[in-house]
Amino acid sequence: MAFGTRAPERGSGGKASPPAAPAGQPCASLARLLARVFKEPKPEILDLGPLFGESATYFAGRGARLFVESFEPPDPKPPRRPGEPYEEPARFAMEHHPSGRFHLVLAWEALDFVPPDRLAEVGQEIQRVTRDGGHLFLLSYQKPPEELEIPPRYRMLADDLIVREATPGAPPRRRYTHPNREIERALLGMSVQGIHLQRNQMREIVVLKPGVG
């Protein structure tokens, strides 16, 4: 799903042409989900990733309000050592986002970088900030190509086109493999509506928080 830019090409005048823009990756599951979300008069959307100016402009043009959370995955819990005091790490929280606010949370690949023993904490925070009748969109590798990777960021080109890029300046992080059942268990109170497996083993996962918003 990663797309780069081609080397500059020489035009007829001998000058280098500007690099081609990254091609978009089709994402039909997201397109169908956005078709529902944009029926709201002014949907509020939370993007768990670095701000992409183009994405903010795109969503604003569709009448949506975009909020960005610079997602930082929690570290694994430290092991319990016999005879030593154990201090439970601070619980993961997105305290500056009120409960039940968002019509849609775009988590992209965020959960793939969350260790298994912290997955439920992150899942429940996502569930908390999603309004009744709202949705969550996830991308998650079923078989990751690498164990370490720079967490990617996503840019919206259209409802059904996204661009995946490495986050500039971000360090590589451990990527975990979460089975479908573990993701569903972590999202207690929400219901998985569909899972589409791409050829590269990336899962597109659409999740609903039941209720009337």
Order of alpha helices (4+ residues) and beta strands (2+ residues): beta-alpha-beta-alpha-beta-beta-alpha-beta-beta-beta-beta-beta-alpha-beta-beta
